[in-house]
Amino acid sequence: MKANRAQVERALKARGEDVRFFLLYGPDEAGSRALGKVLAAAMGGGAERIDLSGSELKADPARLSDEAASLSLFGSARYIWVEPAGDEMAEAAQGLVDAAQAGNPVVIVAGALKPTSRLLKLALAAPCAMAFASYVPEGAEADKLVIEMARGLGLAIRPDVARRIADASGGNRAILAQELEKLALFVDAAPERPQQVSHEVLELVGAATEEGDLSRLVDSASSGDSAGLQAELLRLSSEGIEGIPLIRAMTRRMMLLARLRAGVEGGNSVDSVMASQGKALFWKEKPVVSQQLGRWRSELLAKSIERLLEAERQVKASGGVGPLAVDEELLALCRQAARLR
């Protein structure tokens, strides 16, 4: 059956009662894993976890239903975690659905599945299965996620600071978790010892670790600094950050400029439009955004946003050349910005 977030969380917390397997799929694989950990926490610290992969179950489809029906050697709770997974394990999942008994819940973490996926169709049709798709959080949803995750580490974060952290992570939960853990360590925070995180703290952490977020890449591209952009692309690639997080960070800047530019072309000065933003913009970002606001015209911003969105669609569809396509699109945008100087 198809579930919404509240339903799947409730079923996971209930240790999969009446649910033989959870299919957690979608482009946000880190979000799927985070959901799976809800079941792990409900099973208890002493629970036995059995790790399998889709390829293993393709070779031995009966193993999944066997493991789901088996008792732990130590008499403890038991659950099965399958990752990576896809249609290669559809036969094993069908065997689990058809089995006379199960007992141990199964979590299947898959990436983006097509609507024609055999595994997805099975999970949607079976009353004893539950399917939920995780998507990369954006906008207010991403800000809320930052605040909730931070609270669990003892960090108190204002919405404007949360937006900056969300932008820096590009919506990637794994990167976000790493950044928040780094911040908690830096300010010595814990759930029983909460600490406030400000923009100044973010600056200090960035200086101490000689790391930046995606803001340098965004500033370089939208200001026409080709050398700076290429240096950032190289640095981020070496840290494993490429592709869609970069394109989304760039899209957010272009959308911000488009919104502000409408005010300028409506008769307001750049200074008055910038002043109207108050604390919605980090003070260190205001000079470069103000500069860009004076250069970029609405029609060029609209065209750039359209191209960025199309580039994201192509990356999702291509599979192989995604990161290279993103780099090319950012360099093209950078060249356009250089012509506006």
C-alpha positions as CSV (number, residue, x, y, z in Angstrom):
1,M,0.0,0.0,0.0
2,K,1.0,3.6,-0.6
3,A,1.6,5.5,2.6
4,N,2.1,9.1,3.6
5,R,4.8,10.2,6.0
6,A,2.7,10.1,9.1
7,Q,1.5,6.6,8.3
8,V,4.9,5.1,7.5
9,E,6.5,6.7,10.6
10,R,3.6,5.3,12.8
11,A,4.1,1.8,11.3
12,L,7.8,1.9,11.7
13,K,7.5,2.9,15.3
14,A,5.1,0.0,15.8
15,R,7.9,-2.3,14.7
16,G,6.2,-3.2,11.5
17,E,3.1,-4.8,13.1
18,D,1.0,-6.1,10.2
19,V,3.6,-4.9,7.7
20,R,6.0,-7.4,6.3
21,F,8.2,-5.0,4.4
22,F,8.7,-1.3,4.0
23,L,9.8,-0.1,0.6
24,L,11.6,3.3,1.2
25,Y,12.4,4.7,-2.2
26,G,12.9,8.0,-4.1
27,P,15.7,10.3,-5.0
28,D,16.4,11.2,-1.3
29,E,18.2,8.0,-0.3
30,A,19.5,9.6,2.9
31,G,15.9,10.4,3.8
32,S,14.9,6.8,3.2
33,R,17.7,5.6,5.5
34,A,16.7,8.0,8.2
35,L,13.2,6.6,8.0
36,G,14.6,3.1,8.3
37,K,16.4,4.1,11.4
38,V,13.0,4.8,13.0
39,L,12.3,1.1,12.9
40,A,15.8,0.3,14.2
41,A,15.2,2.5,17.2
42,A,11.8,1.0,17.8
43,M,13.4,-2.5,17.8
44,G,15.7,-1.6,20.6
45,G,19.5,-1.4,21.0
46,G,19.8,-5.2,21.4
47,A,18.0,-6.0,18.2
48,E,19.7,-8.2,15.6
49,R,20.0,-6.6,12.2
50,I,20.4,-8.8,9.1
51,D,22.0,-7.0,6.1
52,L,21.2,-8.2,2.6
53,S,21.5,-6.8,-0.9
54,G,19.2,-7.0,-3.9
55,S,21.8,-8.9,-5.8
56,E,22.1,-11.5,-3.0
57,L,18.3,-12.0,-3.1
58,K,18.3,-12.3,-6.8
59,A,20.6,-15.3,-6.5
60,D,18.6,-16.7,-3.6
61,P,15.0,-15.4,-3.6
62,A,13.8,-17.7,-0.9
63,R,16.3,-16.3,1.6
64,L,14.3,-13.1,2.3
65,S,11.2,-15.0,3.5
66,D,13.4,-17.5,5.4
67,E,15.2,-14.7,7.3
68,A,11.8,-12.9,8.0
69,A,10.5,-16.1,9.6
70,S,13.7,-17.0,11.5
71,L,14.2,-16.5,15.3
72,S,17.3,-14.8,16.6
73,L,20.0,-17.1,18.0
74,F,20.1,-14.9,21.1
75,G,16.3,-14.5,21.5
76,S,16.4,-10.8,20.8
77,A,14.3,-8.8,18.4
78,R,15.3,-9.1,14.7
79,Y,14.9,-7.2,11.5
80,I,16.2,-7.3,8.0
81,W,17.8,-4.4,6.1
82,V,18.1,-4.7,2.3
83,E,20.3,-2.2,0.4
84,P,21.0,-1.5,-2.4
85,A,17.8,-2.8,-3.9
86,G,15.8,-2.7,-7.1
87,D,13.7,-4.9,-9.4
88,E,16.3,-7.7,-9.2
89,M,14.8,-8.6,-5.8
90,A,11.1,-8.5,-6.9
91,E,10.9,-12.3,-6.8
92,A,12.2,-12.4,-3.3
93,A,9.7,-9.7,-2.2
94,Q,6.9,-11.6,-3.8
95,G,7.9,-14.7,-1.9
96,L,7.8,-12.7,1.3
97,V,4.2,-11.5,0.5
98,D,3.1,-15.1,-0.3
99,A,4.8,-16.7,2.8
100,A,2.6,-18.4,5.4
101,Q,4.3,-16.4,8.1
102,A,7.0,-13.7,8.5
103,G,7.5,-12.1,11.9
104,N,10.7,-10.0,11.4
105,P,10.1,-6.7,9.6
106,V,12.0,-5.9,6.5
107,V,13.3,-2.5,5.4
108,I,14.1,-2.1,1.7
109,V,16.0,1.0,0.7
110,A,15.9,1.7,-3.0
111,G,16.7,4.8,-5.0
112,A,14.4,6.4,-7.6
113,L,12.1,3.8,-9.0
114,K,10.1,4.1,-12.2
115,P,6.3,3.7,-12.0
116,T,6.8,0.6,-14.1
117,S,9.1,-1.0,-11.4
118,R,8.0,-4.5,-10.5
119,L,9.1,-4.0,-6.9
120,L,7.2,-0.8,-6.6
121,K,4.0,-2.2,-8.1
122,L,4.2,-5.2,-5.7
123,A,4.6,-2.9,-2.7
124,L,1.7,-0.7,-3.7
125,A,-0.6,-3.7,-4.3
126,A,0.2,-5.8,-1.3
127,P,-1.8,-5.1,1.9
128,C,1.2,-6.4,4.0
129,A,3.7,-4.0,2.4
130,M,4.1,-0.2,2.7
131,A,5.7,2.1,0.2
132,F,6.9,5.6,0.8
133,A,8.9,7.9,-1.5
134,S,11.4,10.4,-0.1
135,Y,12.2,13.6,-2.0
136,V,15.0,16.1,-1.4
137,P,13.5,18.8,0.9
138,E,13.4,22.3,-0.4
139,G,12.4,25.8,0.8
140,A,10.5,26.0,4.1
141,E,10.5,22.2,4.3
142,A,14.3,22.2,4.2
143,D,14.5,24.9,6.8
144,K,12.2,22.9,9.1
145,L,14.3,19.8,8.6
146,V,17.4,21.7,9.7
147,I,15.8,23.0,12.8
148,E,14.4,19.5,13.8
149,M,17.7,17.7,13.2
150,A,19.6,20.4,15.0
151,R,17.3,20.1,18.0
152,G,18.1,16.5,18.4
153,L,21.8,17.5,18.8
154,G,21.1,20.2,21.3
155,L,21.4,23.1,18.7
156,A,19.0,26.0,18.7
157,I,18.9,27.6,15.2
158,R,16.9,30.6,14.0
159,P,15.0,30.2,10.7
160,D,17.4,32.5,8.8
161,V,20.4,30.5,10.0
162,A,18.6,27.3,9.1
163,R,18.1,28.6,5.6
164,R,21.8,29.2,5.2
165,I,22.7,25.7,6.4
166,A,20.0,24.1,4.2
167,D,21.4,26.0,1.1
168,A,24.9,24.9,2.0
169,S,23.9,21.3,2.1
170,G,22.0,21.5,-1.2
171,G,19.2,19.5,0.4
172,N,21.5,16.4,0.9
173,R,20.6,15.0,4.3
174,A,23.9,13.2,4.7
175,I,25.8,16.4,4.2
176,L,23.4,18.2,6.5
177,A,23.9,15.7,9.2
178,Q,27.6,16.0,9.0
179,E,27.5,19.8,9.2
180,L,25.2,19.8,12.2
181,E,27.3,17.3,14.0
182,K,30.3,19.5,13.3
183,L,28.5,22.5,14.7
184,A,27.4,20.6,17.8
185,L,31.0,19.5,18.5
186,F,32.2,23.1,17.9
187,V,29.8,24.7,20.4
188,D,29.8,21.7,22.8
189,A,26.1,21.2,22.4
190,A,24.1,18.2,23.6
191,P,20.3,17.6,24.1
192,E,20.8,18.2,27.8
193,R,23.1,21.2,27.1
194,P,21.5,23.2,24.3
195,Q,23.6,25.9,22.5
196,Q,22.6,28.7,20.1
197,V,24.0,28.7,16.6
198,S,24.3,32.1,14.9
199,H,25.7,33.2,11.6
200,E,28.9,34.1,13.4
201,V,29.3,30.6,14.6
202,L,28.9,29.3,11.0
203,E,31.7,31.7,10.0
204,L,34.0,30.5,12.8
205,V,33.4,26.8,12.0
206,G,34.1,27.5,8.3
207,A,37.3,29.3,9.1
208,A,38.5,26.6,11.6
209,T,38.0,23.8,9.2
210,E,39.1,25.6,6.0
211,E,35.9,24.5,4.4
212,G,33.2,26.6,2.8
213,D,29.6,26.0,1.8
214,L,28.1,26.4,-1.6
215,S,27.9,30.2,-1.3
216,R,31.4,30.8,-2.8
217,L,30.3,28.7,-5.9
218,V,27.0,30.6,-6.2
219,D,28.7,34.0,-5.8
220,S,31.4,33.2,-8.3
221,A,29.0,32.0,-11.0
222,S,26.4,34.8,-10.6
223,S,29.2,37.4,-10.5
224,G,31.0,36.2,-13.6
225,D,34.2,35.0,-11.8
226,S,35.2,32.1,-14.0
227,A,38.5,31.3,-12.2
228,G,36.7,31.4,-8.8
229,L,33.9,29.1,-10.1
230,Q,36.3,26.6,-11.5
231,A,38.3,26.5,-8.3
232,E,35.0,25.9,-6.3
233,L,33.9,23.1,-8.7
234,L,37.2,21.4,-8.2
235,R,37.1,21.8,-4.4
236,L,33.5,20.6,-4.1
237,S,34.1,17.6,-6.4
238,S,37.1,16.5,-4.2
239,E,34.7,16.5,-1.3
240,G,32.1,14.5,-3.1
241,I,29.7,17.4,-3.6
242,E,28.5,17.7,-7.2
243,G,25.5,17.6,-9.5
244,I,22.1,18.4,-8.3
245,P,23.0,20.1,-5.0
246,L,25.1,22.7,-7.0
247,I,22.3,23.3,-9.5
248,R,19.7,23.8,-6.8
249,A,21.9,26.2,-4.8
250,M,22.4,28.2,-8.0
251,T,18.7,28.1,-8.8
252,R,17.8,29.5,-5.4
253,R,20.1,32.5,-5.9
254,M,18.6,33.2,-9.4
255,M,15.1,33.0,-7.9
256,L,16.1,35.4,-5.1
257,L,17.5,37.9,-7.6
258,A,14.4,37.5,-9.8
259,R,12.1,38.3,-6.9
260,L,14.2,41.3,-5.8
261,R,14.6,42.5,-9.4
262,A,10.9,42.8,-9.8
263,G,10.9,45.4,-7.0
264,V,13.7,47.3,-8.8
265,E,12.0,47.3,-12.1
266,G,8.8,48.3,-10.3
267,G,10.4,51.7,-9.5
268,N,12.3,51.0,-6.3
269,S,16.1,51.6,-5.9
270,V,18.5,48.7,-5.4
271,D,19.3,50.0,-1.9
272,S,15.6,50.2,-0.8
273,V,14.9,46.7,-2.1
274,M,17.9,45.4,-0.2
275,A,17.0,47.2,2.9
276,S,13.5,45.6,2.8
277,Q,15.1,42.2,3.2
278,G,16.2,42.8,6.8
279,K,17.6,39.7,8.4
280,A,16.2,37.4,5.6
281,L,19.7,37.8,4.0
282,F,22.9,37.1,5.8
283,W,24.8,40.4,6.2
284,K,27.9,39.1,4.5
285,E,25.9,38.1,1.4
286,K,24.2,41.5,1.0
287,P,27.1,43.3,-0.8
288,V,27.4,40.7,-3.5
289,V,23.7,40.2,-3.9
290,S,23.3,44.0,-4.2
291,Q,25.9,44.1,-6.9
292,Q,24.2,41.3,-8.8
293,L,20.8,42.9,-8.4
294,G,22.1,46.0,-10.2
295,R,23.4,43.9,-13.2
296,W,20.9,41.1,-13.8
297,R,17.7,42.0,-15.7
298,S,14.4,40.1,-15.2
299,E,14.4,38.5,-18.7
300,L,17.9,37.1,-18.2
301,L,17.1,35.8,-14.8
302,A,14.0,34.1,-16.1
303,K,16.0,32.5,-18.9
304,S,18.7,31.4,-16.5
305,I,16.2,29.8,-14.1
306,E,14.6,28.0,-17.0
307,R,17.9,26.6,-18.1
308,L,18.9,25.6,-14.6
309,L,15.6,23.7,-14.1
310,E,16.0,22.0,-17.4
311,A,19.6,21.0,-16.5
312,E,18.3,19.4,-13.3
313,R,15.8,17.4,-15.3
314,Q,18.5,16.3,-17.6
315,V,20.7,15.2,-14.8
316,K,18.0,13.1,-13.2
317,A,17.3,11.5,-16.5
318,S,20.9,10.9,-17.8
319,G,22.5,9.0,-15.0
320,G,26.0,9.0,-16.4
321,V,27.0,12.6,-17.5
322,G,25.0,14.4,-14.8
323,P,27.8,16.2,-12.9
324,L,29.6,17.3,-16.1
325,A,26.3,18.7,-17.5
326,V,25.9,20.7,-14.2
327,D,29.4,22.1,-14.5
328,E,28.9,23.2,-18.1
329,E,25.6,24.9,-17.2
330,L,27.2,26.8,-14.3
331,L,30.1,27.9,-16.5
332,A,27.6,29.1,-19.2
333,L,25.8,31.1,-16.6
334,C,29.1,32.5,-15.3
335,R,30.0,33.7,-18.8
336,Q,26.6,35.4,-19.1
337,A,27.2,37.2,-15.8
338,A,30.7,38.3,-17.0
339,R,29.1,40.0,-20.0
340,L,26.9,42.0,-17.6
341,R,29.8,43.6,-15.8
